[in-house]
Amino acid sequence: MQLEEAFISQGLFIFAANLNDPFMIIFEEALSIINNTRVSCTTEHVSLEISAGRILAEDVYSDVEMPPFDKAAVDGFACRRADLHGLLEVIEVIPAGKQPEKAVTAGKCSRIMTGAMVPEGADTVIMVEHTEETEDGSVRFLKEKTSANIAYRAEDVKQGQQVLNKGTLLKPQHIAILAAVGIPEPLVFRQPVIGIISTGDELTEPDNKPGTGQIRNSNAWQLMAQANQLGLKTVYTGIAADTPESVKKHISEAFDKSDIVLLTGGVSMGDFDHVPEVMQKLGVEIQFKSIAVQPGRPTVFGIRDEKFIFGLPGNPVSSFVQFELLVKQLVYRIMGHHFRPAVLRLPMAAEYSRKKAERKSFIPVRINAEGLIEPLEYHGSAHIHAYEEANGLMAVEIGEAQIAKGEMRNVRQL
């Protein structure tokens, strides 16, 4: 049993003995709070061209049979199997989209194209490359045997059959199915709008040269990119100063314009970290404000009037990782989808060790060409450059200080 599972089985979610924080919960409890938060899912119709990435809000049924008729699976000649080893007289050419005019009888065949309707009387389509034509225009089959090479009526889908489930995350293959069953504007769940705020007097925007004591604001642009990657609309309110008044103004504006507010910085225990206090004054019910996890310990989550706010740490790796782990989970819940991240189980390419093991860690890794997990050089939650080559996150559990080379581990793909 893993250490955090032991804590859960005893009903103990606090790891304060080593971390000196009576409000800290383990990561699994934070994720459970997100997954059990009540959300309101509304729907809308959208056109097929913009429906990829959306979540289907109803079951979909086919109004037709697929294929709608017996059709040729190859270019060739439609004939009777009983006549394969004799000369076949060509009586008709059948292109795709044309209904056959003649039935195939003994010793006869029709030249047919892929996708065309198989004529009455034919039970086999021989491939054109398996035949030769004689001087009089007849056709001779050159092989000993052949498959039927026919896609039979309704063998893929029957009329009235359910073809897609409510809650499906629409991908290109699903768009093809919707188009095939005559759904030009599928009903999907509405996407949440994401409000983004950065806090800190030390921040300046990317187009400015940082002055003494300043750094460029990367968190907001990173979070906008992560939200945009999910197809979400974002509202950026700018940089809030390190004062309660400025933080309150920005949070209020973001709540007015969005469904989920993402704020970075100002959530720790310093003299200028006003976010949790301001949240409470604005009527936010805080669900948690400290997680036994690296990176992202001082992550705050709250609810106000069916809207949500995350106070994310100011370090860029922390905000990046907690978006992936927690924010994305809530986004998909609002969109009516039970999100399951892509996880691979692979062996370690090298040994990994750490000095402190009081918290669960998520470290950047690269899955190499041999299918091995390579831990990347990582200096901590400010080291966003460690993620330049990262294509996965690997969890290191509470109490786990060393992972051996060759050990099998789960990697969440990025």
C-alpha positions in Angstrom: 0.0 0.0 0.0 1.4 3.4 -0.9 1.8 5.9 1.9 -0.9 8.3 0.9 -3.3 5.3 0.5 -2.6 4.4 4.1 -3.4 7.9 5.2 -6.7 7.9 3.2 -7.7 4.5 4.7 -7.3 6.0 8.1 -9.2 9.2 7.2 -6.1 11.3 7.7 -5.6 13.9 5.1 -3.1 16.1 7.0 0.6 15.6 6.7 1.5 18.3 9.2 3.9 16.2 11.2 6.7 17.0 8.7 5.3 20.0 6.9 4.1 22.1 9.8 0.9 23.1 8.0 -2.4 22.1 9.7 -4.4 23.1 6.6 -2.4 20.9 4.1 -4.2 18.1 2.4 -2.7 15.4 0.2 -2.9 15.8 -3.6 -5.5 12.9 -4.0 -7.9 14.7 -1.6 -7.5 18.0 -3.6 -8.3 16.1 -6.8 -11.3 14.4 -5.1 -12.6 17.9 -4.1 -12.3 19.0 -7.7 -14.0 15.9 -9.0 -16.9 16.2 -6.5 -17.5 19.9 -6.9 -21.0 20.6 -8.2 -20.9 22.1 -11.7 -23.6 23.5 -14.0 -23.4 22.2 -17.6 -25.3 24.1 -20.3 -25.5 23.2 -24.0 -25.4 24.8 -27.4 -25.4 23.8 -31.0 -22.1 24.4 -33.0 -21.2 23.8 -36.6 -19.1 20.7 -37.5 -16.2 22.9 -38.6 -15.6 24.2 -35.1 -16.9 21.2 -33.1 -13.5 19.3 -32.7 -12.5 19.4 -29.0 -16.0 20.0 -27.8 -18.0 17.5 -25.7 -21.1 15.9 -27.1 -24.2 16.7 -25.0 -26.4 13.9 -26.3 -26.3 10.4 -27.7 -26.2 10.3 -31.5 -28.1 7.7 -33.6 -27.7 6.9 -37.3 -30.6 7.8 -39.6 -29.2 5.6 -42.4 -27.6 2.2 -42.9 -23.8 2.1 -43.5 -23.0 1.0 -46.1 -26.4 1.9 -47.6 -26.0 -0.9 -50.2 -23.6 -3.7 -51.1 -20.6 -1.9 -52.5 -17.3 -2.9 -54.2 -14.3 -2.7 -51.8 -11.8 -2.7 -54.8 -11.6 -1.7 -58.4 -12.3 -4.8 -60.5 -15.1 -7.0 -61.9 -18.3 -8.0 -60.2 -19.2 -11.6 -61.0 -20.5 -14.9 -59.7 -18.0 -17.0 -57.6 -19.2 -20.1 -59.5 -17.8 -18.5 -62.8 -14.4 -17.5 -61.5 -12.4 -20.1 -63.6 -14.1 -19.4 -67.0 -14.0 -16.5 -69.4 -16.3 -13.6 -68.3 -18.1 -11.3 -70.7 -18.1 -7.7 -69.6 -21.7 -6.4 -69.9 -21.5 -3.0 -68.1 -19.2 -0.4 -66.5 -20.4 0.7 -63.1 -18.7 3.9 -61.7 -19.3 5.0 -58.1 -22.6 6.9 -57.7 -24.3 5.1 -60.6 -27.0 2.4 -60.1 -26.3 -0.8 -62.1 -28.6 -1.3 -65.1 -27.9 -5.0 -65.7 -27.9 -8.1 -63.6 -24.9 -10.4 -63.6 -25.8 -13.9 -64.9 -23.8 -17.0 -65.7 -20.5 -16.2 -67.6 -21.0 -12.5 -67.3 -19.4 -9.7 -65.2 -19.5 -5.9 -64.8 -16.4 -3.7 -64.6 -16.9 -1.9 -61.2 -15.1 0.9 -59.3 -14.4 1.1 -55.6 -17.5 2.2 -53.7 -19.9 1.5 -56.5 -23.1 -0.6 -56.0 -22.7 -4.3 -56.7 -25.1 -5.4 -59.4 -27.8 -8.0 -58.8 -26.6 -11.5 -59.3 -22.9 -10.8 -58.4 -21.5 -12.2 -55.1 -17.8 -11.5 -55.7 -15.6 -8.6 -56.9 -12.3 -9.8 -58.4 -9.4 -7.3 -58.2 -8.4 -5.8 -61.6 -4.8 -6.7 -61.0 -5.8 -10.3 -60.6 -7.2 -10.5 -64.1 -6.3 -10.2 -67.8 -8.4 -9.2 -70.8 -8.6 -11.3 -73.9 -8.6 -10.0 -77.5 -12.4 -10.1 -77.6 -12.7 -8.0 -74.4 -13.5 -10.9 -72.1 -11.9 -11.2 -68.7 -10.0 -14.1 -67.2 -9.3 -14.5 -63.4 -5.6 -15.4 -62.8 -5.6 -16.6 -59.2 -6.8 -19.7 -57.5 -9.1 -18.0 -55.0 -10.3 -14.6 -53.8 -12.2 -13.0 -51.0 -15.6 -11.4 -51.9 -14.2 -7.9 -51.8 -17.7 -6.5 -51.0 -18.7 -4.2 -48.1 -22.2 -5.4 -47.3 -25.2 -3.3 -46.6 -25.5 -2.2 -43.0 -22.5 -4.3 -41.9 -21.0 -1.2 -40.2 -24.0 0.6 -38.9 -27.7 -0.2 -38.8 -30.4 2.5 -39.1 -31.3 3.7 -35.6 -28.1 2.3 -34.1 -26.3 4.5 -31.5 -23.0 5.7 -33.0 -21.7 8.2 -30.4 -22.2 8.6 -26.6 -23.0 11.7 -24.7 -19.8 13.0 -23.1 -17.6 12.1 -26.0 -14.6 14.4 -26.6 -15.0 15.1 -30.3 -12.0 14.2 -32.4 -11.7 14.2 -36.2 -13.0 10.6 -36.5 -16.1 11.6 -34.5 -16.6 14.6 -36.8 -16.7 12.1 -39.7 -19.3 10.0 -38.0 -21.5 13.1 -37.2 -21.3 14.1 -40.9 -22.1 10.6 -42.1 -25.3 10.4 -40.0 -26.5 13.9 -40.9 -25.6 16.0 -37.9 -24.3 19.3 -39.2 -24.7 21.1 -35.9 -24.1 18.7 -33.0 -25.4 19.6 -29.5 -22.3 20.2 -27.2 -21.7 21.4 -23.7 -20.8 25.1 -23.4 -17.1 25.8 -22.7 -16.2 27.8 -19.6 -14.5 31.2 -20.1 -11.2 31.4 -18.3 -10.2 34.7 -16.5 -6.5 35.1 -16.0 -4.7 37.4 -13.5 -1.1 37.8 -12.5 -0.1 39.5 -9.3 3.2 41.1 -8.2 4.8 44.5 -8.2 7.9 42.9 -9.7 6.1 41.9 -12.9 6.3 43.6 -16.2 4.8 42.4 -19.5 6.9 40.6 -22.1 7.3 43.6 -24.4 9.0 45.6 -21.7 12.7 45.5 -20.7 12.7 44.5 -17.0 14.0 47.1 -14.7 16.0 46.6 -11.5 14.1 44.0 -9.4 11.6 43.2 -12.1 10.9 40.0 -14.1 8.8 39.5 -17.2 5.3 38.1 -16.7 5.3 34.6 -18.2 2.6 32.9 -16.1 -0.4 34.7 -17.7 0.8 33.9 -21.2 1.5 30.3 -20.3 -1.9 29.9 -18.8 -3.6 31.5 -21.8 -1.7 29.1 -24.0 -2.8 26.1 -21.9 -6.4 27.3 -22.0 -6.3 28.0 -25.7 -4.9 24.6 -26.4 -8.2 23.2 -25.0 -10.1 25.6 -27.3 -11.2 27.9 -24.4 -11.8 31.6 -24.6 -9.7 33.6 -22.1 -10.0 37.0 -20.5 -6.8 38.6 -19.3 -7.3 41.4 -16.7 -3.6 42.3 -16.5 -1.2 42.5 -13.6 -2.5 43.2 -10.1 -0.4 45.2 -7.7 0.6 43.7 -4.3 -2.2 45.5 -2.5 -5.6 44.1 -1.3 -7.4 46.9 -3.3 -5.8 46.0 -6.6 -6.2 42.2 -6.1 -9.9 42.7 -5.2 -10.5 44.9 -8.3 -8.9 42.3 -10.6 -10.7 39.3 -9.1 -14.0 41.1 -9.2 -13.5 42.0 -12.9 -12.5 38.4 -13.7 -15.5 37.0 -11.9 -17.8 39.3 -14.0 -16.3 38.1 -17.3 -15.5 34.5 -16.8 -16.5 31.1 -15.2 -13.1 30.0 -13.9 -10.6 32.6 -12.6 -6.9 31.7 -12.6 -4.7 33.9 -10.5 -1.0 33.4 -10.0 1.1 34.7 -7.2 0.1 36.2 -3.8 -1.0 32.9 -2.3 1.8 32.1 0.0 2.4 33.3 3.6 4.4 36.5 2.9 3.4 40.0 4.1 2.3 40.9 0.5 0.3 37.7 -0.2 -3.2 39.0 0.0 -5.1 36.6 -2.3 -6.8 34.2 0.2 -7.9 37.1 2.4 -9.3 39.0 -0.5 -11.1 35.9 -1.8 -12.9 35.4 1.5 -13.9 39.1 1.6 -15.4 38.6 -1.9 -17.6 35.8 -0.6 -15.4 32.9 -2.0 -15.8 29.7 -0.1 -12.3 28.3 0.0 -12.2 24.5 -0.4 -8.4 24.1 0.1 -5.4 26.3 0.2 -2.4 24.0 0.7 -1.5 20.7 -1.0 1.3 18.3 0.0 2.7 18.4 -3.5 5.7 19.7 -5.4 5.4 21.9 -7.3 2.3 23.8 -6.2 2.0 23.5 -2.5 0.3 26.9 -1.9 -2.6 26.2 -4.4 -5.9 27.7 -3.4 -9.3 26.6 -4.7 -12.6 28.4 -4.0 -16.2 28.7 -5.2 -18.5 31.7 -5.4 -22.0 31.6 -7.0 -21.3 28.6 -9.3 -18.0 30.2 -10.4 -14.6 29.0 -9.5 -11.2 30.5 -8.7 -7.7 28.9 -8.4 -5.0 30.8 -6.7 -1.9 29.3 -8.2 1.7 29.8 -7.0 3.7 32.5 -8.8 6.5 30.2 -10.0 5.8 29.2 -13.6 6.3 25.4 -13.2 3.8 25.4 -10.3 1.1 27.2 -12.3 1.8 25.0 -15.4 1.7 21.7 -13.5 -1.4 22.6 -11.4 -3.3 23.7 -14.5 -2.5 20.3 -16.0 -3.5 18.4 -12.8 -6.4 20.3 -11.3 -7.6 23.1 -13.6 -8.0 20.9 -16.6 -10.0 18.4 -14.6 -12.5 21.1 -13.6 -12.7 22.5 -17.1 -13.7 19.1 -18.5 -16.2 18.5 -15.7 -17.9 21.8 -16.6 -17.9 20.6 -20.3 -19.6 17.3 -19.4 -16.6 15.1 -19.9 -14.9 12.7 -17.5 -11.3 13.5 -18.4 -8.7 10.7 -18.2 -5.2 11.8 -19.0 -3.1 9.7 -21.3 -0.7 7.6 -19.1 2.1 5.3 -20.3 3.8 2.6 -18.1 7.5 2.5 -19.0 10.9 1.6 -17.5 13.3 4.1 -16.1 16.3 4.9 -18.2 18.3 6.0 -15.2 18.1 6.1 -11.4 16.3 9.0 -9.8 16.7 10.2 -6.2 15.7 13.2 -4.1 16.7 14.5 -0.7 13.2 15.4 0.7 10.2 13.0 0.4 7.6 14.7 2.6 5.4 15.7 -0.4 4.3 14.0 -3.6 6.4 15.4 -6.5 5.6 15.7 -10.2 8.8 15.9 -12.2 9.4 16.6 -15.8 10.6 13.6 -17.9 11.3 12.8 -21.5 10.2 9.5 -23.1 13.1 8.7 -25.4 13.2 6.9 -28.7 13.7 3.6 -26.9 10.6 4.0 -24.9 12.5 4.7 -21.6 11.8 7.4 -19.0 14.6 10.0 -18.7 14.2 12.3 -15.7 15.3 15.8 -16.9 17.6 18.2 -15.0 15.2 20.2 -12.8 16.1 22.9 -10.3 12.7 23.6 -8.8 9.4 25.4 -9.5 11.0 28.4 -11.1 12.8 26.3 -13.7 10.3 26.4 -16.6 13.2 25.8 -19.0 13.3 22.2 -17.7 10.1 21.7 -19.6 11.5 22.6 -23.0 12.1 18.9 -23.9 9.6 17.4 -21.4 6.8 15.2 -22.9 5.6 13.8 -19.6 5.1 14.2 -15.9 6.1 11.4 -13.5 4.7 11.2 -9.9 7.1 10.5 -7.1 5.0 9.5 -4.1 5.2 10.7 -0.5 8.0 8.9 1.3 9.6 7.8 -1.9 13.2 9.0 -2.1 14.7 6.8 -4.8 13.6 5.1 -8.0 15.8 2.4 -9.5 16.9 2.2 -13.2 14.6 -0.2 -15.0 11.7 0.2 -12.6 8.4 0.5 -14.3 6.6 3.8 -13.7 3.5 5.6 -14.9 4.1 8.8 -17.0 1.3 11.3 -17.7 1.8 12.6 -21.3 2.1 16.3 -21.9 
